[in-house]
Amino acid sequence: MCGLSGFFSPKGFDKEKGENILNTMRDRLAHRGPDSCGNWLDAEAGIALAHRRLSVVDLSPAGHQPMLSASERYVIAFNGEIYNHLELRSQLYASSKSWRGHSDTETLLAAIESWGLEKALQASVGMFAFALWDRQERILSLARDRMGEKPLYYGWQRGVLLFGSELKALRAHPQFVAEIDRTVLPLYFRHGYIPTPWSIWKGFRKLPPGTWVSFSTQDHDQMPEPTPYWSLAETARKGQGNVFKGSESDCVDTLERLLGQSIAGQRLADVPLGAFLSGGVDSSTVVALMQSQSNRPAKTFTIGFDEAGFNEAEHAKAVAKYLGTDHTELYVTSDQSRQVIPLLPQIYDEPFGDSSDIPTFLISKLAREQVTVSLSGDGGDELFGGYTGYTDFQRWEKRISKIPYAGRKVLSWGLLSLRIAGNTRNQRLLAKLSGALSAQHFASLHRALNVHWLPADDVVQSSAEADYWYTASALDMKLNEPLDHALLADMMTYLADDILVKVDRAAMANSLETRVPLLDHRIVEWSWTLPQNLKARGGNQKWVLRQLLYRHVPKQLIERPKMGFGVPIGEWLRGPLRDWAEDLLDPYSMEKEGWLKSEPVQRKWREHLAGDINWEYHLWDVLMFQAWLREQG
């Protein structure tokens, strides 16, 4: 895991000035790569690449980046891991004259030289983002892994293309213009994160997962559409056309083989490796298979809280004891948790409303004291239907499917025209019901049921909204069952833009590499061949994953109500965080800043303080935006 940054100025630049700028951009990412750093520039061609290295595979100088290919045609700045690089290297052995080291970056460069960029990407199993410069053709290519585990931002500013792992690196370039994109604010307040391809800054995008984009010296200020080398939507379509025909036992066997294969690849490292363990289904399954492959106790980590409703440490400890792992747990106080909050705007670079980033930061900090790499159980809920919200989705879908769309539209209009006295909750229920009734597609129904601030809340001072690309692209999709649309939506949006962002930034702020075995694309592809009764049946969510886990861990250690990985933000806002929140929510300042309307925020704040309704999610979205805004100066 590393950090990359750079810029492309087709007209060229002064070498000395360019080197100084690049150094500043690079070192904004020192947390992503504390072990070493490097630059590569061609001032006449206008390209500058920088890299910060967290040494994980090939700790020798042979793994230094930016790295030139054997022929010196290509130079790359690479972030991530190619888990099957030894297999690729064996295929490339005859075509490569010599190997300088044993890094996966060198293997990827050899694959690009031999097979071309697209085939090399399609052959690679891993998590990555990289910038590749073709010295012969003078073309810059940016690429990102299939599921979006590793970040990559890019955008033109005053004739210069800026790119990097985090926005803070791009901001270090003197051509950067810090203009907030007002049209993405409604998206942020709906979802608590900014969906791909948008970013908070006007003119900058996130590269979509599974794509690459190229720029030549003729592409001045142009933003070509990224080219997909793998498509999650197409994977879903193909998988559902090739439905799994084996027995239930065959299904569990297949998952055990695929996940075991993924974990074996992801255990490859030249540094200490461990795993997060919450005691839930996903992380326990990953740790169980990880331990089964090792002749030594795997290192596992969990954090606990004194608040019973937020503490899973006792469950994790029981699973760790049964599996025989080398387990470390740390109980953190409320004060320790709250000390993370001032760091969040700088860590995430954009407004980010998921408060579980606080415990994620703390467990990453704990793990980094002993290991450099940690496996994570993320992805199981999206792949195998684990969220409780999916039950709500199915209930709503059954209800509204009995009403023709024309009738639902009339009902929706009628509900919007009603005005009910009382607290905000009553009005929100009407607005949410109206949104569900007006949904034309299962994807838009899922979106209507899973929003923070509703459009009816009217919190953003501008009503303009950027296109929500997933809902638009999903309208013509035909999947086997309604719930499949909800799973696909979450994989393409919530997983990529919330869960994986949260883990990447929290871990890298502690210079810890995280790996997600369940998101191996071969497991993702196979999951889409499964009918829903092998994912969720009779309220038993993640059925196949549970059956696999029960082969390794007794059922009684796992079966309990699902608990989120969070902290009691709602209580803190009424107590120790109240003064901090009051300052950020000051109505005069909010109106003067010109981004949000203070009245709807103040209504929810009053209701929350009174204990009438818990508005912690909505208020946290506002607080994180306001805190981020102040961080920008």
C-alpha positions in Angstrom: 0.0 0.0 0.0 1.4 3.3 -1.0 0.5 6.8 -2.2 0.9 8.2 -5.7 0.6 11.8 -7.1 1.6 13.7 -10.1 0.8 16.2 -12.8 0.7 16.3 -16.6 1.3 19.6 -18.4 1.3 19.0 -22.1 3.1 22.3 -22.8 6.0 21.2 -20.5 7.3 22.9 -17.4 10.4 24.2 -15.7 12.2 21.2 -14.2 13.4 22.8 -11.0 10.0 24.3 -10.2 8.3 21.1 -11.2 10.5 19.1 -8.9 9.7 21.4 -6.0 6.0 21.2 -6.6 6.1 17.4 -7.0 8.0 17.0 -3.7 5.2 19.0 -1.9 2.5 16.9 -3.5 4.3 13.7 -2.7 4.9 14.4 0.9 1.3 15.3 1.6 0.9 11.5 1.3 3.7 10.5 3.7 1.3 8.6 5.9 0.5 6.3 3.0 4.2 5.5 2.5 6.5 6.2 5.3 9.3 3.9 4.2 10.7 5.7 1.2 9.8 8.1 -1.6 10.7 8.8 -5.2 10.1 11.1 -8.2 10.3 10.7 -12.0 10.0 13.7 -14.3 10.3 14.6 -17.9 9.9 18.4 -18.0 10.0 18.6 -21.8 7.2 16.0 -22.1 5.3 17.7 -19.2 5.0 14.6 -17.0 5.8 14.3 -13.3 5.2 11.2 -11.2 5.7 10.8 -7.4 5.5 7.9 -5.0 5.4 7.3 -1.3 6.2 3.7 -0.4 4.9 1.4 2.4 7.2 -1.6 1.8 5.2 -4.8 1.8 6.5 -7.0 -1.0 10.2 -6.9 -2.0 11.6 -4.6 0.7 14.8 -4.1 -1.2 15.7 -1.1 -3.4 14.5 -3.2 -6.4 10.9 -2.3 -5.4 11.5 1.4 -5.4 9.1 3.6 -7.3 8.3 5.3 -9.7 9.6 2.2 -11.6 10.8 1.9 -15.2 9.9 -1.1 -17.2 12.7 -3.4 -18.5 12.7 -1.7 -21.9 12.4 1.8 -20.2 9.4 2.5 -22.4 7.0 2.7 -19.4 7.2 4.3 -16.0 4.7 3.6 -13.2 3.6 4.9 -9.8 1.6 2.1 -8.3 -0.5 1.8 -5.2 -1.8 -1.6 -4.0 -1.0 -5.3 -4.5 -1.3 -7.8 -7.4 -2.0 -11.0 -5.5 -1.4 -13.3 -8.4 1.8 -11.7 -9.6 3.9 -14.8 -9.1 1.6 -16.7 -11.4 1.8 -13.8 -13.9 5.5 -13.8 -13.6 5.8 -17.4 -14.5 3.7 -16.8 -17.6 6.0 -13.9 -18.5 9.2 -15.6 -17.7 10.2 -16.4 -21.3 9.4 -12.9 -22.6 11.2 -11.0 -19.8 15.0 -10.9 -20.3 15.8 -10.4 -16.6 14.1 -9.6 -13.3 15.6 -7.0 -11.0 13.6 -8.0 -7.9 10.4 -9.8 -6.9 7.9 -7.0 -6.6 4.4 -7.1 -8.0 5.0 -3.7 -9.6 7.8 -5.1 -11.7 5.5 -8.0 -12.7 2.7 -5.6 -13.7 5.1 -3.5 -15.9 6.3 -6.7 -17.6 2.7 -7.7 -18.3 1.9 -4.3 -19.8 4.9 -4.5 -22.0 4.1 -8.0 -23.2 0.3 -7.9 -23.4 -0.8 -4.3 -23.4 -2.6 -2.4 -20.7 -6.1 -3.8 -21.0 -5.0 -7.5 -21.0 -2.6 -6.9 -18.1 -5.4 -5.3 -16.1 -7.8 -8.2 -16.9 -5.1 -10.7 -15.9 -4.4 -9.0 -12.6 -6.0 -10.1 -9.4 -5.7 -7.5 -6.8 -6.4 -4.0 -5.4 -4.7 -1.1 -7.0 -4.6 2.3 -8.5 -1.7 3.5 -10.7 -0.4 6.1 -13.1 1.4 4.8 -16.2 3.4 7.0 -18.5 4.2 5.7 -22.0 7.4 7.5 -22.9 7.2 6.4 -26.6 3.7 7.5 -27.3 3.6 10.2 -24.6 0.4 9.0 -23.1 -0.6 9.0 -19.5 -3.0 6.3 -18.3 -4.7 6.1 -14.9 -6.3 2.8 -13.8 -8.2 1.5 -10.8 -9.0 -2.0 -9.4 -12.3 -3.7 -10.1 -14.1 -3.0 -6.8 -12.6 0.3 -6.0 -10.5 -0.7 -3.0 -7.8 1.9 -3.9 -8.6 5.6 -4.6 -7.6 7.7 -7.5 -8.6 11.4 -8.1 -7.9 13.4 -11.2 -8.9 16.7 -12.9 -7.7 19.5 -15.1 -6.8 22.9 -13.6 -5.6 25.8 -15.7 -4.1 23.5 -18.4 -2.5 21.0 -16.0 -3.9 17.5 -15.2 -3.5 16.8 -11.5 -3.9 13.2 -10.1 -3.2 11.3 -6.9 -4.4 8.9 -4.2 -5.9 11.7 -2.1 -7.1 15.2 -2.7 -4.7 16.7 -0.3 -1.9 15.9 -2.7 -3.6 17.7 -5.6 -4.3 20.7 -3.4 -0.5 21.2 -3.1 -0.2 22.1 -6.7 -0.2 25.9 -7.3 -2.7 25.5 -10.2 -5.3 23.9 -7.9 -8.5 26.0 -7.7 -10.5 25.2 -4.5 -14.0 25.6 -5.8 -16.7 23.5 -4.1 -19.0 21.8 -6.6 -22.4 22.9 -5.3 -24.2 20.3 -7.4 -22.7 17.4 -5.4 -23.9 18.7 -2.0 -27.4 17.2 -2.5 -25.8 13.9 -3.2 -23.7 14.1 -0.1 -26.6 14.9 2.1 -28.7 12.1 0.6 -26.1 9.4 1.2 -23.5 10.6 3.7 -20.8 10.3 1.1 -20.0 11.7 -2.4 -20.7 9.1 -5.0 -18.3 8.3 -7.9 -17.4 9.9 -10.2 -17.9 13.2 -8.3 -15.7 14.8 -5.8 -16.3 17.8 -3.5 -14.1 20.0 -5.7 -15.4 21.3 -9.0 -13.5 19.8 -12.0 -12.2 16.8 -10.1 -13.4 13.2 -10.4 -12.9 9.8 -8.8 -11.9 7.2 -11.4 -14.7 4.6 -11.4 -13.7 1.1 -10.3 -12.7 -1.4 -13.1 -11.7 1.3 -15.6 -8.8 3.2 -17.0 -8.5 6.6 -18.7 -5.8 7.9 -21.0 -4.5 11.4 -21.8 -2.2 12.5 -24.6 -0.5 15.8 -25.4 -3.5 16.6 -27.6 -6.0 16.2 -24.7 -5.6 19.6 -23.3 -8.4 20.2 -20.7 -10.4 17.2 -22.1 -12.0 14.6 -19.8 -12.4 11.5 -21.9 -14.8 8.8 -20.6 -13.0 6.1 -18.7 -12.8 2.7 -20.5 -14.0 -0.3 -18.6 -11.9 -3.5 -18.5 -14.3 -5.1 -16.0 -18.0 -4.3 -15.3 -19.9 -5.2 -12.1 -23.2 -4.6 -13.9 -22.1 -6.9 -16.7 -20.9 -9.4 -14.1 -24.3 -9.4 -12.5 -26.0 -10.0 -15.9 -23.7 -12.8 -16.9 -23.9 -14.5 -13.5 -27.7 -14.5 -13.5 -27.7 -16.1 -16.9 -25.5 -19.0 -15.5 -27.3 -19.8 -12.3 -25.5 -22.1 -9.9 -26.9 -25.7 -10.3 -25.1 -27.6 -7.6 -26.4 -28.7 -4.2 -26.3 -26.6 -1.1 -23.2 -28.5 0.1 -21.6 -27.9 -3.3 -22.3 -24.2 -2.9 -20.5 -24.1 0.5 -17.6 -26.1 -0.9 -17.2 -23.7 -3.8 -17.2 -20.7 -1.5 -14.6 -22.3 0.8 -12.4 -23.0 -2.2 -12.7 -19.5 -3.6 -12.3 -17.7 -0.3 -9.4 -20.0 0.6 -7.7 -19.1 -2.7 -8.3 -15.4 -2.1 -6.9 -15.5 1.4 -3.8 -17.5 0.3 -3.0 -14.8 -2.3 -3.6 -12.0 0.2 -1.4 -13.5 2.8 1.6 -12.9 0.5 3.7 -10.3 2.3 7.3 -9.7 3.4 6.1 -8.0 6.6 4.0 -9.0 9.6 0.3 -9.7 8.7 -2.9 -9.9 10.8 -6.6 -9.4 10.6 -9.5 -7.4 12.1 -11.9 -9.5 14.1 -15.2 -8.3 15.3 -16.7 -11.7 16.1 -19.3 -11.3 13.3 -19.9 -13.6 10.4 -17.7 -11.9 7.8 -14.5 -11.2 9.8 -14.8 -14.6 11.7 -15.0 -16.5 8.4 -11.9 -14.7 7.0 -10.0 -15.3 10.2 -11.1 -19.0 10.4 -9.8 -19.7 6.9 -6.7 -17.6 7.4 -5.9 -19.6 10.6 -6.5 -22.9 8.8 -3.7 -22.0 6.3 -1.2 -21.1 9.0 0.9 -23.3 11.3 1.2 -20.3 13.7 -1.5 -18.4 15.5 -2.8 -15.6 13.3 -2.6 -12.1 14.8 -6.1 -10.7 15.3 -7.3 -7.3 16.6 -10.5 -5.9 18.1 -11.5 -2.8 20.1 -14.1 -2.8 22.8 -16.3 -0.1 24.2 -17.8 0.3 27.6 -21.2 1.0 26.1 -22.9 -2.4 25.8 -24.8 -1.6 22.7 -21.6 -0.9 20.8 -19.3 -3.6 22.2 -18.5 -6.7 20.2 -15.1 -7.3 21.8 -16.4 -10.1 24.0 -17.8 -12.0 21.0 -14.5 -11.5 19.1 -12.5 -12.8 22.1 -14.6 -16.0 22.2 -14.1 -16.6 18.5 -10.3 -15.9 18.8 -10.0 -18.3 21.7 -11.8 -21.1 19.8 -9.6 -20.6 16.7 -6.4 -20.2 18.7 -5.4 -16.8 17.3 -2.9 -14.4 18.9 -5.5 -12.0 19.9 -5.2 -8.4 21.0 -8.1 -6.3 22.3 -8.2 -2.8 23.5 -11.1 -1.1 25.3 -11.2 2.5 24.4 -12.9 5.2 26.4 -15.3 7.7 25.1 -12.6 10.4 25.4 -10.2 8.4 23.3 -12.8 7.9 20.6 -13.8 11.6 20.6 -10.1 12.6 20.2 -10.3 11.2 16.7 -13.1 13.5 15.5 -10.9 16.6 14.9 -8.7 14.5 12.7 -11.5 13.4 10.3 -11.7 16.3 7.9 -7.9 16.0 7.2 -8.0 12.2 6.9 -10.9 12.1 4.5 -10.3 15.3 2.5 -14.0 15.4 1.6 -17.2 15.6 3.7 -17.7 12.0 4.9 -20.7 11.2 7.2 -20.0 7.6 8.3 -19.2 7.8 12.0 -17.9 4.3 12.1 -14.7 5.8 10.7 -13.9 6.6 14.3 -13.6 2.9 15.5 -12.1 2.0 12.2 -9.3 4.5 12.8 -8.8 3.2 16.3 -8.6 -0.5 15.4 -6.2 0.4 12.5 -4.0 2.2 15.0 -4.1 -0.8 17.3 -3.2 -3.2 14.6 -0.3 -1.1 13.2 1.5 -1.5 16.5 2.2 -5.2 15.6 1.6 -5.6 11.9 1.9 -3.8 8.6 -0.9 -5.6 6.8 -4.4 -6.5 8.1 -7.1 -8.5 6.4 -10.7 -7.3 6.7 -14.1 -8.9 6.5 -15.8 -6.1 4.5 -18.0 -7.0 1.5 -20.0 -10.0 2.9 -23.2 -7.9 3.5 -23.3 -6.7 -0.1 -22.4 -10.0 -1.7 -24.7 -12.2 0.3 -27.5 -10.0 1.5 -26.5 -9.2 5.0 -28.0 -5.8 5.8 -31.2 -5.6 7.8 -32.3 -2.9 5.3 -32.8 -5.6 2.7 -35.7 -7.0 4.7 -37.3 -3.6 4.6 -36.7 -3.3 0.9 -38.5 -6.7 0.3 -41.4 -5.6 2.4 -41.8 -2.3 0.5 -41.4 -4.0 -2.8 -44.2 -6.5 -2.1 -46.5 -3.7 -1.0 -46.1 -1.2 -3.8 -45.8 -3.9 -6.6 -49.6 -4.5 -6.1 -50.3 -0.9 -7.2 -50.0 0.2 -10.8 -47.3 2.9 -11.3 -49.9 5.4 -12.5 -51.8 4.9 -9.3 -48.7 5.1 -7.2 -47.7 8.4 -8.8 -51.1 9.9 -8.0 -50.8 8.8 -4.4 -47.2 10.2 -4.2 -48.5 13.6 -5.4 -51.2 13.5 -2.8 -48.9 12.7 0.0 -46.5 15.5 -0.9 -49.4 18.0 -0.7 -50.3 17.0 2.8 -49.1 19.0 5.8 -49.0 17.2 9.1 -48.5 19.2 12.3 -45.9 17.9 14.8 -42.3 17.0 14.7 -40.1 16.4 11.7 -40.4 12.7 11.9 -44.1 12.7 10.7 -43.2 14.9 7.7 -40.2 12.7 6.8 -42.4 9.6 6.9 -44.7 11.2 4.4 -41.9 12.3 2.2 -40.2 8.9 2.3 -43.5 7.1 1.5 -44.0 9.5 -1.4 -40.5 8.7 -2.7 -41.1 5.0 -2.5 -44.4 5.2 -4.2 -43.0 7.2 -7.1 -40.1 4.8 -7.7 -40.1 3.6 -11.3 -37.5 0.9 -10.7 -36.2 -1.4 -8.0 -33.0 0.6 -8.0 -34.8 3.9 -7.4 -36.9 2.2 -4.7 -33.8 1.1 -2.9 -32.4 4.6 -3.1 -35.6 6.1 -1.8 -35.5 3.9 1.2 -31.8 4.5 2.0 -31.3 8.2 2.2 -30.2 10.5 5.0 -31.5 13.9 4.1 -34.5 13.7 1.8 -35.0 16.2 -1.0 -38.1 17.4 0.9 -35.8 18.4 3.8 -34.5 21.1 1.6 -31.2 21.5 3.5 -28.9 22.7 0.6 -29.2 26.3 -0.4 -29.0 25.3 -4.1 -31.6 22.8 -5.6 -29.3 21.8 -8.5 -28.1 18.2 -8.2 -25.4 16.3 -10.1 -26.6 13.2 -12.0 -26.8 10.2 -9.8 -25.3 7.8 -12.3 -26.2 4.5 -10.8 -30.0 5.0 -10.8 -29.9 6.2 -14.4 -27.8 3.3 -15.6 -29.8 0.8 -13.7 -33.2 1.6 -15.2 -32.8 -0.8 -18.2 -31.2 -3.6 -16.1 -33.1 -6.8 -15.8 -32.1 -9.0 -12.9 -33.7 -12.2 -11.6 -35.2 -10.9 -8.4 -36.0 -7.5 -7.0 -33.5 -7.8 -4.1 -30.7 -8.3 -6.6 -31.1 -4.6 -7.6 -30.6 -3.5 -4.0 -27.4 -5.7 -3.7 -26.0 -4.4 -7.0 -26.7 -0.8 -6.0 -24.9 -1.2 -2.7 -21.9 -2.9 -4.4 -21.6 -0.1 -6.9 -22.2 2.8 -4.6 -22.2 2.3 -0.8 -19.5 -0.3 -0.8 -17.2 1.6 -3.1 -17.8 5.1 -1.9 -18.4 4.6 1.8 -17.1 1.3 3.2 -13.9 1.0 1.2 -13.2 4.8 1.5 -13.7 4.5 5.3 -11.3 1.6 5.6 -8.6 2.9 3.2 -8.3 6.4 4.7 -8.5 5.2 8.4 -5.9 2.5 7.8 -3.6 4.6 5.7 -3.7 7.4 8.2 -2.0 4.9 10.4 0.3 3.6 7.6 -1.5 0.2 7.7 -2.3 -1.7 4.5 -5.7 -3.4 4.5 -6.8 -6.3 2.3 -10.4 -7.5 1.6 -10.5 -11.2 0.7 -14.2 -11.3 0.1 -13.9 -8.8 -2.7 -11.7 -10.9 -4.9 -13.4 -10.5 -8.2 -13.7 -14.2 -8.7 -15.8 -14.5 -5.6 -17.9 -11.5 -6.7 -18.5 -13.1 -10.1 -19.5 -16.4 -8.5 -21.8 -14.7 -6.0 -23.9 -13.4 -8.9 -24.6 -17.0 -10.1 -26.3 -17.7 -6.7 -30.1 -17.6 -6.4 -31.4 -15.5 -3.5 -32.3 -18.6 -1.4 -28.6 -19.4 -1.1 -27.8 -15.9 0.1 -30.8 -15.1 2.3 -33.6 -17.4 3.4 -36.2 -17.1 6.0 -34.5 -14.1 7.7 -31.2 -16.1 7.7 -29.0 -13.5 6.0 -25.7 -14.5 4.4 -26.8 -18.1 4.4 -23.9 -19.6 2.4 -21.3 -17.6 4.3 -22.8 -18.7 7.6 -22.7 -22.4 6.6 -19.1 -22.0 5.7 -18.3 -20.4 9.0 -20.1 -23.1 10.9 -17.7 -25.7 9.5 -14.9 -23.9 11.5 -16.7 -22.1 14.4 -19.6 -23.4 16.6 -22.9 -21.8 15.7 -23.6 -20.6 19.2 -20.5 -18.3 19.1 -21.9 -16.4 16.1 -25.7 -16.4 16.3 -26.8 -13.0 17.7 -28.5 -9.9 16.4 -26.4 -7.9 13.9 -24.5 -5.0 15.5 -23.0 -2.2 13.6 -19.4 -1.1 14.1 -20.1 2.3 15.6 -20.0 4.7 18.5 -22.8 6.4 20.4 -22.7 9.7 18.4 -26.4 10.5 19.3 -25.6 10.4 23.1 -22.4 12.3 22.7 -24.1 15.1 20.8 -26.4 15.6 23.8 -23.5 15.5 26.2 -19.7 16.0 25.7 -19.9 17.0 22.0 -22.8 19.5 22.5 -20.6 22.7 22.6 -18.6 21.5 19.6 -21.7 20.8 17.7 -23.4 24.1 18.7 -20.5 26.0 17.4 -20.5 24.3 14.0 -24.3 24.5 13.7 -24.5 28.2 14.5 -27.3 29.4 12.2 -25.9 32.9 11.5 -22.6 31.4 10.3 -24.3 28.7 8.3 -26.5 31.2 6.4 -23.5 33.5 5.8 -21.3 30.6 4.4 -24.0 30.1 1.8 -24.1 26.3 1.5 -26.8 25.1 3.9 -30.1 26.4 5.1 -30.0 26.7 8.9 -33.8 26.2 9.6 -34.1 22.5 8.8 -30.9 21.8 10.6 -31.9 23.7 13.7 -35.3 21.9 13.8 -33.6 18.5 13.9 -31.0 19.8 16.4 -33.7 20.9 18.8 -35.6 17.6 18.5 -32.5 15.7 19.0 -31.5 17.6 22.1 -35.0 17.2 23.5 -34.7 13.4 23.1 -37.8 13.4 20.9 -36.0 11.8 17.9 -32.5 10.5 17.3 -31.2 12.5 14.3 -27.6 11.5 14.8 -27.0 10.4 11.1 -28.5 13.6 9.7 -26.8 15.8 12.1 -23.4 14.0 11.7 -23.6 14.6 8.0 -24.0 18.4 8.6 -21.3 18.5 11.3 -18.8 16.6 9.1 -19.5 19.1 6.2 -19.2 22.1 8.5 -16.0 20.7 10.1 -14.5 20.0 6.7 -15.5 23.5 5.5 -13.6 25.1 8.4 -10.6 22.8 7.7 -10.3 24.4 4.2 -9.7 27.8 5.9 
